[in-house]
Amino acid sequence: MQQLLPYISHLHLSNLTLPGTHDAGSFTLTSALSPDPTGNAVLDALVKLAEKLGVPLQDVITPWALTQSRSLYGQAEDGMRYFDIRAAYNGTDWCSYHFELGLPIYTHLSALNSFLLSHPSEIIVIEISHLASANLTQKNLDSLRDMVINIFDPMLYPRINDFNATTISGMIATNQRVVATLSDDATISNYTQLWYGSSMINSYANTDSLANMTSYNWQQVLMFNSLPSLPASALYKLSWTLTPQVSTIFDSLLPHKPKSLMNLADIGNSGLSGFASAALKKGWRLCQTPADKKGFKLKYPTYMEKVEEIQL
């Protein structure tokens, strides 16, 4: 953003395209399963596969749980400005998770805070969601809320504004450079520093097929380009992620099939450039292009797009 300021300083956050990372905190994992993991068909398949192979469960789960190879600070250095953080309370601490628990949420958020302090012209969006716990209490939720506020205040961009209220240069000048959402409305209702989970409008193909995900996302692009208007207090997200199914796990025993989520990510990422190029050649935004009242696309985009990748 520092390099692009001559071109974007007069725009709003809703005018920008922000790249981001899926399950951003799952670049390192422990052997501990996330709290109350029952009922997940993919996890059940992983357990069965471990039993079939006669190997420790961690040896099977971890390859399908790791989503990133860089810390959040490293991801920010790579240019990521949206971070998808899944939070689980393990009875003692809030940690990131994806089947298995990762590092404390405090560690992840502190890394992003350090990046912001070192890069005073950068703006980031953080979505904290999928709050999990075997016995989640309001006290636990309050502690997560307070952690986010204590780490980032006074850099939090409050929800008393909308995404068209302040220009990029204005956000930088006032040092309100963090948009943070927490997916429990009651916990943050009186804390306007944070945004409701509903301010992030997600789309998700839930498939391990590149062709199916591409087709799904074309439908999302068509929808974005046909909407007459969009809320000023919400951001749309286009997710470019391949998701393992039960069949994916068992097929991993076969030759030439993905053996890990990173392998699946490589397949997904191989199609991203072509997808984006084809949309741009048609003059379409990948998402969030409102149309005028006659239904024709506006020439210039006015809403934000975030391409969420499994691995960069």
KANOR-V479434 format. One record per residue. N is the residue number from 1. RES is the residue in one letter. SS is DSSP state (H for helix, E for strand, C for the rest). PSI is psi in radians with two decimals (NA if undefined). Layout:
n/res/ss/psi
N/RES/SS/PSI
N/RES/SS/PSI
This chain:
n/res/ss/psi
1/M/C/-0.63
2/Q/C/-0.79
3/Q/C/-0.52
4/L/C/-0.03
5/L/H/-0.68
6/P/H/-0.39
7/Y/H/-0.39
8/I/H/-0.10
9/S/C/-0.52
10/H/C/-0.12
11/L/C/3.03
12/H/E/2.88
13/L/H/-0.59
14/S/H/-0.11
15/N/H/-0.19
16/L/C/2.73
17/T/E/2.08
18/L/C/2.12
19/P/C/2.63
20/G/E/3.10
21/T/E/2.42
22/H/C/2.38
23/D/C/0.98
24/A/C/-0.52
25/G/C/-0.09
26/S/C/0.96
27/F/C/-0.25
28/T/C/2.46
29/L/C/2.71
30/T/C/-3.13
31/S/C/-0.10
32/A/C/2.28
33/L/E/2.64
34/S/C/2.68
35/P/C/2.45
36/D/C/1.04
37/P/C/0.10
38/T/C/2.69
39/G/C/0.06
40/N/C/2.01
41/A/H/-0.66
42/V/H/-0.74
43/L/H/-0.71
44/D/H/-0.69
45/A/H/-0.66
46/L/H/-0.70
47/V/H/-0.78
48/K/H/-0.67
49/L/H/-0.72
50/A/H/-0.72
51/E/H/-0.70
52/K/H/-0.69
53/L/H/-0.29
54/G/C/0.65
55/V/C/2.81
56/P/C/2.49
57/L/H/-0.69
58/Q/H/-0.61
59/D/H/-0.44
60/V/H/-0.70
61/I/H/-0.83
62/T/H/-0.78
63/P/H/-0.46
64/W/H/0.09
65/A/C/-0.51
66/L/C/2.21
67/T/C/-0.35
68/Q/C/2.83
69/S/C/-0.01
70/R/C/2.60
71/S/C/2.97
72/L/H/-0.61
73/Y/H/-0.77
74/G/H/-0.68
75/Q/H/-0.70
76/A/H/-0.70
77/E/H/-0.57
78/D/C/-0.14
79/G/C/0.01
80/M/C/2.40
81/R/C/0.01
82/Y/E/2.39
83/F/E/2.10
84/D/E/1.91
85/I/E/2.08
86/R/E/2.26
87/A/E/2.29
88/A/E/2.43
89/Y/E/2.11
90/N/C/0.19
91/G/C/-0.30
92/T/C/-0.67
93/D/C/2.74
94/W/E/2.23
95/C/E/2.74
96/S/E/2.81
97/Y/E/2.70
98/H/C/1.61
99/F/C/-0.93
100/E/E/2.71
101/L/E/2.54
102/G/E/-2.56
103/L/E/2.83
104/P/E/2.50
105/I/H/-0.63
106/Y/H/-0.70
107/T/H/-0.78
108/H/H/-0.84
109/L/H/-0.64
110/S/H/-0.61
111/A/H/-0.75
112/L/H/-0.64
113/N/H/-0.72
114/S/H/-0.70
115/F/H/-0.78
116/L/H/-0.69
117/L/H/-0.55
118/S/H/-0.27
119/H/C/1.42
120/P/C/-0.01
121/S/C/0.25
122/E/C/2.58
123/I/C/2.41
124/I/E/2.73
125/V/E/2.26
126/I/E/2.20
127/E/E/1.99
128/I/E/2.03
129/S/E/-3.00
130/H/E/0.77
131/L/E/2.07
132/A/E/2.55
133/S/C/2.61
134/A/C/-0.63
135/N/C/1.39
136/L/C/2.26
137/T/C/2.87
138/Q/H/-0.59
139/K/H/-0.70
140/N/H/-0.78
141/L/H/-0.70
142/D/H/-0.65
143/S/H/-0.63
144/L/H/-0.80
145/R/H/-0.86
146/D/H/-0.60
147/M/H/-0.84
148/V/H/-0.82
149/I/H/-0.77
150/N/H/-0.59
151/I/H/-0.73
152/F/H/-0.34
153/D/C/2.40
154/P/C/0.39
155/M/C/-0.06
156/L/E/2.30
157/Y/C/1.98
158/P/C/2.69
159/R/C/0.02
160/I/C/-0.33
161/N/C/3.04
162/D/C/-3.10
163/F/C/0.00
164/N/C/0.09
165/A/C/-0.52
166/T/C/2.39
167/T/E/2.92
168/I/H/-0.77
169/S/H/-0.60
170/G/H/-0.72
171/M/H/-0.68
172/I/H/-0.74
173/A/H/-0.66
174/T/C/-0.05
175/N/C/0.53
176/Q/C/1.44
177/R/C/0.20
178/V/E/2.09
179/V/E/2.01
180/A/E/2.24
181/T/E/2.60
182/L/E/2.21
183/S/C/0.85
184/D/C/1.70
185/D/H/-0.73
186/A/H/-0.61
187/T/H/-0.50
188/I/H/0.16
189/S/C/-0.60
190/N/C/0.21
191/Y/C/1.59
192/T/C/-0.05
193/Q/C/-0.44
194/L/C/2.71
195/W/E/2.58
196/Y/E/2.67
197/G/H/-0.52
198/S/H/-0.18
199/S/H/-0.20
200/M/E/1.99
201/I/E/1.87
202/N/E/2.59
203/S/C/2.61
204/Y/C/2.06
205/A/C/-0.53
206/N/C/1.04
207/T/C/2.71
208/D/C/0.13
209/S/C/2.17
210/L/H/-0.70
211/A/H/-0.75
212/N/H/-0.71
213/M/H/-0.71
214/T/H/-0.78
215/S/H/-0.77
216/Y/H/-0.78
217/N/H/-0.48
218/W/H/-0.69
219/Q/H/-0.65
220/Q/H/-0.74
221/V/H/-0.77
222/L/H/-0.69
223/M/H/-0.81
224/F/H/-0.70
225/N/H/-0.18
226/S/H/-0.17
227/L/C/2.31
228/P/C/-0.49
229/S/C/2.84
230/L/C/2.63
231/P/C/2.47
232/A/C/-0.16
233/S/C/0.47
234/A/C/2.66
235/L/E/2.30
236/Y/E/2.58
237/K/E/2.29
238/L/E/2.03
239/S/E/2.06
240/W/E/1.31
241/T/C/2.39
242/L/C/2.33
243/T/C/2.21
244/P/C/2.43
245/Q/C/3.05
246/V/H/-0.73
247/S/H/-0.57
248/T/H/-0.73
249/I/H/-0.85
250/F/H/-0.56
251/D/H/-0.31
252/S/C/-0.27
253/L/C/-0.31
254/L/C/2.66
255/P/C/2.59
256/H/C/0.36
257/K/C/2.64
258/P/C/2.36
259/K/C/-0.08
260/S/C/2.95
261/L/H/-0.55
262/M/H/-0.70
263/N/H/-0.76
264/L/H/-0.65
265/A/H/-0.68
266/D/H/-0.70
267/I/H/-0.81
268/G/H/-0.80
269/N/H/-0.42
270/S/C/-0.37
271/G/C/-0.06
272/L/H/-0.80
273/S/H/-0.78
274/G/H/-0.68
275/F/H/-0.85
276/A/H/-0.73
277/S/H/-0.72
278/A/H/-0.69
279/A/H/-0.74
280/L/H/-0.62
281/K/H/-0.53
282/K/C/-0.07
283/G/C/0.35
284/W/C/2.60
285/R/C/2.62
286/L/C/-0.38
287/C/C/2.86
288/Q/C/0.58
289/T/C/1.87
290/P/C/2.67
291/A/E/2.83
292/D/C/-3.13
293/K/C/-0.33
294/K/C/-0.09
295/G/C/0.03
296/F/C/2.59
297/K/E/2.46
298/L/C/2.60
299/K/C/-0.63
300/Y/C/2.32
301/P/C/2.59
302/T/C/0.11
303/Y/C/2.83
304/M/C/2.52
305/E/E/2.42
306/K/C/2.05
307/V/E/2.03
308/E/E/2.12
309/E/E/2.62
310/I/C/-0.81
311/Q/C/2.53
312/L/C/NA
